[in-house]
Amino acid sequence: MNHSVTSLSVLSFNTWGLQVGAVSIARSVSERIRRIAGEINSLQPDVVAFQEVWTEESAHKLMTLMDYPYFSYHPARRAIRGNVGNGLLFFSRYPIVEEHQFTYTRYTQWFEFFSNKGVLMIKIETSAGYIQLFNTHLGSGKKPLHTAQRLGQINELQKYILQFTKQYPSLLLGDLNFNPSMKEYGLFRQWINDHFTDRCLDTFADVNPDSPGFTFYKQRSFKRIISKHDQDERIDYIFALKSKENRCTIDTVDSAVVLDQAVNPLSDHCGVMTTFEITRRKTLNDIMTFATPQREKIGI
């Protein structure tokens, strides 16, 4: 790898792919998956993290239609609990050199017993260094029991992330099912500040401090479930987890809500897309290699 600066654009999007067999619980899943692929191919992000790709049919359709050379898909389906899998899927223009999957031991609402929510992790290789990405979908619900179970999932997520090296910057993407006014958000930001040396970077909020940045719209769903979502809110995120131990720096250039179509929406969610600039840090060997000709030039 050379020492060039690399631009990396990353998109997180919940497809609202609720389907059991031939029965679509959400509206027009197959038709929307086709449109989603087309819209994202037009946006051309370097990495896409999907949530709620619940069926093999949807996953294979995206693999066929998406213009990406690399993907990671490990649904982790089980016979009884979690038989629809985790719904997580990655696409990347950069080589995926490592991938792992983790399943939460807890679930929030009764119907989430049939999912297998967790984390899908990939490590990609860019010209400026390796980047670790974690795609997750936390449990939904706003009752006290739902909050307690989601906090348990967050604790498992945090422990999982800390198992991986801090030599490489990490990005956390996904549908976290909490908004910035909820206690989960504050506790999560505090955890990041405690374990990563640079300040917490909620990329959208840092670039757009005065924007609500809603990513979920209750009127776009097939029905309104008060216990699940009682308002339009921002629940999809891209967090940058950085450390002084990182072998490359990663800086936010821009962040925006995308795929926001009020008429004939692609999903009840919008996407979040953040563009980063990655610069490889020079090693002692790089510095000595650069310095040697200078020393010879002046006769040292």
TORLUMLO-657927 format. One record per residue (C-alpha): residue number from 0; x, y, z. Coordinates in nm, 2 decimals. Layout:
! residues N
{num: NUM | u: X | v: Y | w: Z}
...
END
This chain:
! residues 300
{num: 0 | u: 0.00 | v: 0.00 | w: 0.00}
{num: 1 | u: 0.12 | v: 0.36 | w: -0.07}
{num: 2 | u: 0.08 | v: 0.66 | w: 0.15}
{num: 3 | u: -0.19 | v: 0.83 | w: -0.05}
{num: 4 | u: -0.50 | v: 0.99 | w: 0.09}
{num: 5 | u: -0.81 | v: 0.77 | w: 0.03}
{num: 6 | u: -1.17 | v: 0.89 | w: 0.01}
{num: 7 | u: -1.42 | v: 0.65 | w: 0.16}
{num: 8 | u: -1.80 | v: 0.70 | w: 0.14}
{num: 9 | u: -2.01 | v: 0.47 | w: 0.36}
{num: 10 | u: -2.39 | v: 0.42 | w: 0.35}
{num: 11 | u: -2.62 | v: 0.26 | w: 0.61}
{num: 12 | u: -2.97 | v: 0.17 | w: 0.51}
{num: 13 | u: -3.26 | v: -0.03 | w: 0.66}
{num: 14 | u: -3.45 | v: -0.19 | w: 0.37}
{num: 15 | u: -3.77 | v: -0.26 | w: 0.56}
{num: 16 | u: -3.76 | v: -0.61 | w: 0.41}
{num: 17 | u: -4.02 | v: -0.77 | w: 0.63}
{num: 18 | u: -4.13 | v: -1.08 | w: 0.45}
{num: 19 | u: -4.22 | v: -1.44 | w: 0.55}
{num: 20 | u: -4.21 | v: -1.68 | w: 0.27}
{num: 21 | u: -4.42 | v: -1.55 | w: -0.01}
{num: 22 | u: -4.61 | v: -1.31 | w: 0.22}
{num: 23 | u: -4.48 | v: -0.95 | w: 0.23}
{num: 24 | u: -4.55 | v: -0.80 | w: 0.58}
{num: 25 | u: -4.40 | v: -0.47 | w: 0.46}
{num: 26 | u: -4.52 | v: -0.32 | w: 0.13}
{num: 27 | u: -4.39 | v: -0.44 | w: -0.20}
{num: 28 | u: -4.06 | v: -0.58 | w: -0.08}
{num: 29 | u: -3.94 | v: -0.73 | w: -0.41}
{num: 30 | u: -4.02 | v: -0.42 | w: -0.61}
{num: 31 | u: -3.86 | v: -0.19 | w: -0.35}
{num: 32 | u: -3.54 | v: -0.40 | w: -0.34}
{num: 33 | u: -3.50 | v: -0.35 | w: -0.71}
{num: 34 | u: -3.54 | v: 0.02 | w: -0.67}
{num: 35 | u: -3.31 | v: 0.04 | w: -0.37}
{num: 36 | u: -3.03 | v: -0.13 | w: -0.58}
{num: 37 | u: -3.08 | v: 0.12 | w: -0.86}
{num: 38 | u: -3.07 | v: 0.42 | w: -0.63}
{num: 39 | u: -2.76 | v: 0.31 | w: -0.44}
{num: 40 | u: -2.58 | v: 0.23 | w: -0.77}
{num: 41 | u: -2.65 | v: 0.59 | w: -0.86}
{num: 42 | u: -2.51 | v: 0.72 | w: -0.53}
{num: 43 | u: -2.20 | v: 0.50 | w: -0.57}
{num: 44 | u: -2.09 | v: 0.48 | w: -0.20}
{num: 45 | u: -1.78 | v: 0.27 | w: -0.15}
{num: 46 | u: -1.94 | v: 0.06 | w: 0.13}
{num: 47 | u: -2.31 | v: -0.02 | w: 0.19}
{num: 48 | u: -2.44 | v: -0.17 | w: 0.52}
{num: 49 | u: -2.79 | v: -0.30 | w: 0.49}
{num: 50 | u: -3.03 | v: -0.40 | w: 0.77}
{num: 51 | u: -3.35 | v: -0.60 | w: 0.74}
{num: 52 | u: -3.25 | v: -0.81 | w: 0.44}
{num: 53 | u: -3.45 | v: -1.09 | w: 0.59}
{num: 54 | u: -3.48 | v: -1.34 | w: 0.30}
{num: 55 | u: -3.24 | v: -1.52 | w: 0.07}
{num: 56 | u: -3.45 | v: -1.39 | w: -0.22}
{num: 57 | u: -3.38 | v: -1.03 | w: -0.12}
{num: 58 | u: -3.02 | v: -1.09 | w: -0.05}
{num: 59 | u: -2.96 | v: -1.26 | w: -0.38}
{num: 60 | u: -3.15 | v: -1.00 | w: -0.57}
{num: 61 | u: -2.93 | v: -0.73 | w: -0.42}
{num: 62 | u: -2.61 | v: -0.93 | w: -0.50}
{num: 63 | u: -2.73 | v: -0.95 | w: -0.86}
{num: 64 | u: -2.83 | v: -0.59 | w: -0.90}
{num: 65 | u: -2.57 | v: -0.41 | w: -0.69}
{num: 66 | u: -2.26 | v: -0.30 | w: -0.88}
{num: 67 | u: -2.00 | v: -0.41 | w: -0.62}
{num: 68 | u: -1.72 | v: -0.67 | w: -0.64}
{num: 69 | u: -1.72 | v: -0.77 | w: -0.27}
{num: 70 | u: -2.00 | v: -0.86 | w: -0.02}
{num: 71 | u: -2.04 | v: -1.02 | w: 0.32}
{num: 72 | u: -2.35 | v: -1.20 | w: 0.41}
{num: 73 | u: -2.38 | v: -1.43 | w: 0.72}
{num: 74 | u: -2.75 | v: -1.44 | w: 0.83}
{num: 75 | u: -2.68 | v: -1.68 | w: 1.12}
{num: 76 | u: -3.02 | v: -1.85 | w: 1.09}
{num: 77 | u: -3.13 | v: -2.10 | w: 1.35}
{num: 78 | u: -3.40 | v: -2.37 | w: 1.35}
{num: 79 | u: -3.63 | v: -2.20 | w: 1.60}
{num: 80 | u: -3.52 | v: -1.88 | w: 1.76}
{num: 81 | u: -3.38 | v: -1.65 | w: 1.49}
{num: 82 | u: -3.50 | v: -1.85 | w: 1.19}
{num: 83 | u: -3.52 | v: -1.54 | w: 0.97}
{num: 84 | u: -3.15 | v: -1.45 | w: 1.05}
{num: 85 | u: -2.99 | v: -1.12 | w: 1.14}
{num: 86 | u: -3.09 | v: -0.93 | w: 0.81}
{num: 87 | u: -2.74 | v: -0.78 | w: 0.78}
{num: 88 | u: -2.55 | v: -0.75 | w: 0.45}
{num: 89 | u: -2.24 | v: -0.56 | w: 0.34}
{num: 90 | u: -2.12 | v: -0.45 | w: -0.01}
{num: 91 | u: -1.78 | v: -0.30 | w: -0.07}
{num: 92 | u: -1.57 | v: -0.16 | w: -0.35}
{num: 93 | u: -1.26 | v: -0.23 | w: -0.14}
{num: 94 | u: -1.14 | v: -0.59 | w: -0.08}
{num: 95 | u: -1.29 | v: -0.75 | w: 0.23}
{num: 96 | u: -0.99 | v: -0.92 | w: 0.41}
{num: 97 | u: -1.17 | v: -1.03 | w: 0.73}
{num: 98 | u: -1.53 | v: -1.09 | w: 0.84}
{num: 99 | u: -1.70 | v: -1.20 | w: 1.16}
{num: 100 | u: -2.06 | v: -1.24 | w: 1.29}
{num: 101 | u: -2.20 | v: -1.21 | w: 1.64}
{num: 102 | u: -2.55 | v: -1.27 | w: 1.77}
{num: 103 | u: -2.70 | v: -1.09 | w: 2.07}
{num: 104 | u: -2.83 | v: -1.32 | w: 2.35}
{num: 105 | u: -3.12 | v: -1.08 | w: 2.42}
{num: 106 | u: -3.42 | v: -0.97 | w: 2.22}
{num: 107 | u: -3.67 | v: -0.69 | w: 2.29}
{num: 108 | u: -4.02 | v: -0.76 | w: 2.16}
{num: 109 | u: -4.18 | v: -1.10 | w: 2.12}
{num: 110 | u: -4.17 | v: -1.10 | w: 1.74}
{num: 111 | u: -3.80 | v: -1.04 | w: 1.75}
{num: 112 | u: -3.76 | v: -1.39 | w: 1.89}
{num: 113 | u: -3.78 | v: -1.50 | w: 1.53}
{num: 114 | u: -3.50 | v: -1.27 | w: 1.42}
{num: 115 | u: -3.14 | v: -1.33 | w: 1.52}
{num: 116 | u: -3.02 | v: -0.97 | w: 1.56}
{num: 117 | u: -2.65 | v: -0.91 | w: 1.61}
{num: 118 | u: -2.34 | v: -0.76 | w: 1.44}
{num: 119 | u: -2.17 | v: -0.83 | w: 1.11}
{num: 120 | u: -1.81 | v: -0.71 | w: 1.11}
{num: 121 | u: -1.58 | v: -0.67 | w: 0.81}
{num: 122 | u: -1.22 | v: -0.53 | w: 0.76}
{num: 123 | u: -1.15 | v: -0.37 | w: 0.43}
{num: 124 | u: -0.82 | v: -0.28 | w: 0.27}
{num: 125 | u: -0.78 | v: 0.07 | w: 0.13}
{num: 126 | u: -0.47 | v: 0.23 | w: -0.02}
{num: 127 | u: -0.43 | v: 0.43 | w: 0.30}
{num: 128 | u: -0.48 | v: 0.15 | w: 0.55}
{num: 129 | u: -0.73 | v: -0.10 | w: 0.69}
{num: 130 | u: -1.07 | v: 0.00 | w: 0.82}
{num: 131 | u: -1.30 | v: -0.21 | w: 1.05}
{num: 132 | u: -1.68 | v: -0.17 | w: 1.00}
{num: 133 | u: -1.95 | v: -0.30 | w: 1.23}
{num: 134 | u: -2.31 | v: -0.33 | w: 1.09}
{num: 135 | u: -2.58 | v: -0.38 | w: 1.36}
{num: 136 | u: -2.95 | v: -0.37 | w: 1.42}
{num: 137 | u: -3.06 | v: -0.33 | w: 1.78}
{num: 138 | u: -3.40 | v: -0.44 | w: 1.92}
{num: 139 | u: -3.70 | v: -0.20 | w: 1.88}
{num: 140 | u: -3.96 | v: -0.08 | w: 2.14}
{num: 141 | u: -3.99 | v: 0.20 | w: 2.39}
{num: 142 | u: -4.14 | v: 0.03 | w: 2.70}
{num: 143 | u: -3.92 | v: -0.01 | w: 3.00}
{num: 144 | u: -3.86 | v: -0.38 | w: 2.93}
{num: 145 | u: -3.76 | v: -0.30 | w: 2.57}
{num: 146 | u: -3.51 | v: -0.04 | w: 2.69}
{num: 147 | u: -3.36 | v: -0.28 | w: 2.94}
{num: 148 | u: -3.31 | v: -0.55 | w: 2.68}
{num: 149 | u: -3.17 | v: -0.30 | w: 2.43}
{num: 150 | u: -2.92 | v: -0.18 | w: 2.69}
{num: 151 | u: -2.82 | v: -0.54 | w: 2.73}
{num: 152 | u: -2.76 | v: -0.57 | w: 2.36}
{num: 153 | u: -2.56 | v: -0.24 | w: 2.36}
{num: 154 | u: -2.34 | v: -0.39 | w: 2.64}
{num: 155 | u: -2.28 | v: -0.70 | w: 2.43}
{num: 156 | u: -2.21 | v: -0.48 | w: 2.12}
{num: 157 | u: -1.95 | v: -0.27 | w: 2.32}
{num: 158 | u: -1.77 | v: -0.58 | w: 2.45}
{num: 159 | u: -1.76 | v: -0.73 | w: 2.10}
{num: 160 | u: -1.61 | v: -0.41 | w: 1.94}
{num: 161 | u: -1.34 | v: -0.39 | w: 2.21}
{num: 162 | u: -1.23 | v: -0.74 | w: 2.12}
{num: 163 | u: -1.08 | v: -0.60 | w: 1.79}
{num: 164 | u: -0.76 | v: -0.41 | w: 1.76}
{num: 165 | u: -0.74 | v: -0.04 | w: 1.79}
{num: 166 | u: -0.46 | v: -0.03 | w: 1.53}
{num: 167 | u: -0.73 | v: 0.04 | w: 1.27}
{num: 168 | u: -1.01 | v: 0.30 | w: 1.28}
{num: 169 | u: -1.36 | v: 0.15 | w: 1.33}
{num: 170 | u: -1.69 | v: 0.26 | w: 1.19}
{num: 171 | u: -2.02 | v: 0.15 | w: 1.36}
{num: 172 | u: -2.32 | v: 0.17 | w: 1.12}
{num: 173 | u: -2.68 | v: 0.06 | w: 1.15}
{num: 174 | u: -3.03 | v: 0.10 | w: 1.29}
{num: 175 | u: -2.98 | v: 0.14 | w: 1.66}
{num: 176 | u: -3.34 | v: 0.20 | w: 1.74}
{num: 177 | u: -3.28 | v: 0.49 | w: 1.98}
{num: 178 | u: -3.29 | v: 0.86 | w: 1.92}
{num: 179 | u: -3.06 | v: 1.13 | w: 2.06}
{num: 180 | u: -3.30 | v: 1.22 | w: 2.34}
{num: 181 | u: -3.30 | v: 0.87 | w: 2.48}
{num: 182 | u: -3.08 | v: 0.74 | w: 2.76}
{num: 183 | u: -2.92 | v: 0.48 | w: 2.54}
{num: 184 | u: -2.77 | v: 0.75 | w: 2.32}
{num: 185 | u: -2.61 | v: 0.93 | w: 2.61}
{num: 186 | u: -2.47 | v: 0.61 | w: 2.76}
{num: 187 | u: -2.34 | v: 0.50 | w: 2.43}
{num: 188 | u: -2.16 | v: 0.83 | w: 2.36}
{num: 189 | u: -2.01 | v: 0.82 | w: 2.71}
{num: 190 | u: -1.88 | v: 0.46 | w: 2.64}
{num: 191 | u: -1.71 | v: 0.58 | w: 2.32}
{num: 192 | u: -1.55 | v: 0.88 | w: 2.51}
{num: 193 | u: -1.42 | v: 0.64 | w: 2.78}
{num: 194 | u: -1.27 | v: 0.38 | w: 2.54}
{num: 195 | u: -1.15 | v: 0.58 | w: 2.24}
{num: 196 | u: -0.90 | v: 0.87 | w: 2.27}
{num: 197 | u: -1.06 | v: 1.10 | w: 2.02}
{num: 198 | u: -1.39 | v: 1.25 | w: 2.09}
{num: 199 | u: -1.71 | v: 1.06 | w: 2.00}
{num: 200 | u: -1.80 | v: 1.12 | w: 1.64}
{num: 201 | u: -2.17 | v: 1.08 | w: 1.56}
{num: 202 | u: -2.09 | v: 1.18 | w: 1.20}
{num: 203 | u: -2.42 | v: 1.33 | w: 1.10}
{num: 204 | u: -2.47 | v: 1.53 | w: 1.41}
{num: 205 | u: -2.12 | v: 1.67 | w: 1.40}
{num: 206 | u: -2.16 | v: 1.79 | w: 1.04}
{num: 207 | u: -2.52 | v: 1.90 | w: 1.08}
{num: 208 | u: -2.55 | v: 2.01 | w: 1.45}
{num: 209 | u: -2.88 | v: 2.20 | w: 1.38}
{num: 210 | u: -3.06 | v: 1.94 | w: 1.18}
{num: 211 | u: -3.29 | v: 1.68 | w: 1.33}
{num: 212 | u: -3.18 | v: 1.44 | w: 1.06}
{num: 213 | u: -3.48 | v: 1.21 | w: 1.08}
{num: 214 | u: -3.42 | v: 0.87 | w: 0.94}
{num: 215 | u: -3.75 | v: 0.70 | w: 1.03}
{num: 216 | u: -4.09 | v: 0.83 | w: 0.93}
{num: 217 | u: -4.39 | v: 0.68 | w: 1.10}
{num: 218 | u: -4.63 | v: 0.76 | w: 0.82}
{num: 219 | u: -4.42 | v: 0.57 | w: 0.57}
{num: 220 | u: -4.47 | v: 0.24 | w: 0.75}
{num: 221 | u: -4.76 | v: 0.00 | w: 0.67}
{num: 222 | u: -4.91 | v: 0.08 | w: 1.01}
{num: 223 | u: -4.83 | v: 0.29 | w: 1.32}
{num: 224 | u: -4.71 | v: 0.09 | w: 1.62}
{num: 225 | u: -4.70 | v: 0.33 | w: 1.92}
{num: 226 | u: -4.49 | v: 0.10 | w: 2.13}
{num: 227 | u: -4.23 | v: 0.07 | w: 1.86}
{num: 228 | u: -4.20 | v: 0.42 | w: 1.70}
{num: 229 | u: -4.43 | v: 0.70 | w: 1.82}
{num: 230 | u: -4.27 | v: 0.98 | w: 1.62}
{num: 231 | u: -4.04 | v: 1.07 | w: 1.33}
{num: 232 | u: -3.69 | v: 1.03 | w: 1.47}
{num: 233 | u: -3.32 | v: 0.98 | w: 1.40}
{num: 234 | u: -3.24 | v: 0.62 | w: 1.48}
{num: 235 | u: -2.98 | v: 0.53 | w: 1.21}
{num: 236 | u: -2.62 | v: 0.62 | w: 1.26}
{num: 237 | u: -2.26 | v: 0.61 | w: 1.14}
{num: 238 | u: -2.02 | v: 0.65 | w: 1.43}
{num: 239 | u: -1.64 | v: 0.69 | w: 1.39}
{num: 240 | u: -1.44 | v: 0.52 | w: 1.66}
{num: 241 | u: -1.09 | v: 0.65 | w: 1.66}
{num: 242 | u: -0.78 | v: 0.60 | w: 1.87}
{num: 243 | u: -0.42 | v: 0.73 | w: 1.89}
{num: 244 | u: -0.32 | v: 0.37 | w: 1.82}
{num: 245 | u: -0.47 | v: 0.38 | w: 1.47}
{num: 246 | u: -0.22 | v: 0.33 | w: 1.19}
{num: 247 | u: -0.42 | v: 0.58 | w: 0.98}
{num: 248 | u: -0.63 | v: 0.88 | w: 1.05}
{num: 249 | u: -0.99 | v: 0.91 | w: 0.94}
{num: 250 | u: -1.16 | v: 1.24 | w: 0.91}
{num: 251 | u: -1.52 | v: 1.32 | w: 0.83}
{num: 252 | u: -1.57 | v: 1.53 | w: 0.51}
{num: 253 | u: -1.95 | v: 1.52 | w: 0.49}
{num: 254 | u: -2.26 | v: 1.34 | w: 0.62}
{num: 255 | u: -2.62 | v: 1.35 | w: 0.50}
{num: 256 | u: -2.95 | v: 1.18 | w: 0.51}
{num: 257 | u: -3.01 | v: 1.01 | w: 0.17}
{num: 258 | u: -3.27 | v: 0.79 | w: 0.00}
{num: 259 | u: -3.54 | v: 1.02 | w: 0.15}
{num: 260 | u: -3.84 | v: 0.98 | w: -0.08}
{num: 261 | u: -4.17 | v: 1.08 | w: 0.08}
{num: 262 | u: -4.38 | v: 0.98 | w: -0.22}
{num: 263 | u: -4.35 | v: 0.60 | w: -0.30}
{num: 264 | u: -4.07 | v: 0.57 | w: -0.04}
{num: 265 | u: -3.80 | v: 0.31 | w: -0.07}
{num: 266 | u: -3.84 | v: 0.22 | w: 0.30}
{num: 267 | u: -3.99 | v: 0.35 | w: 0.62}
{num: 268 | u: -3.62 | v: 0.45 | w: 0.69}
{num: 269 | u: -3.39 | v: 0.69 | w: 0.51}
{num: 270 | u: -3.02 | v: 0.62 | w: 0.46}
{num: 271 | u: -2.73 | v: 0.79 | w: 0.63}
{num: 272 | u: -2.42 | v: 0.85 | w: 0.41}
{num: 273 | u: -2.09 | v: 0.98 | w: 0.54}
{num: 274 | u: -1.77 | v: 1.05 | w: 0.34}
{num: 275 | u: -1.43 | v: 1.02 | w: 0.51}
{num: 276 | u: -1.08 | v: 1.10 | w: 0.42}
{num: 277 | u: -0.82 | v: 0.84 | w: 0.53}
{num: 278 | u: -0.45 | v: 0.92 | w: 0.56}
{num: 279 | u: -0.19 | v: 0.66 | w: 0.64}
{num: 280 | u: 0.03 | v: 0.76 | w: 0.93}
{num: 281 | u: 0.40 | v: 0.75 | w: 0.86}
{num: 282 | u: 0.60 | v: 0.49 | w: 1.04}
{num: 283 | u: 0.96 | v: 0.54 | w: 1.18}
{num: 284 | u: 1.08 | v: 0.35 | w: 0.87}
{num: 285 | u: 0.90 | v: 0.59 | w: 0.64}
{num: 286 | u: 1.06 | v: 0.89 | w: 0.82}
{num: 287 | u: 1.41 | v: 0.74 | w: 0.81}
{num: 288 | u: 1.37 | v: 0.65 | w: 0.44}
{num: 289 | u: 1.26 | v: 1.01 | w: 0.37}
{num: 290 | u: 1.54 | v: 1.16 | w: 0.58}
{num: 291 | u: 1.84 | v: 0.95 | w: 0.45}
{num: 292 | u: 1.88 | v: 1.13 | w: 0.11}
{num: 293 | u: 1.87 | v: 1.47 | w: 0.29}
{num: 294 | u: 2.15 | v: 1.36 | w: 0.53}
{num: 295 | u: 2.36 | v: 1.23 | w: 0.24}
{num: 296 | u: 2.31 | v: 1.55 | w: 0.05}
{num: 297 | u: 2.46 | v: 1.77 | w: 0.32}
{num: 298 | u: 2.75 | v: 1.52 | w: 0.38}
{num: 299 | u: 2.64 | v: 1.37 | w: 0.71}
END
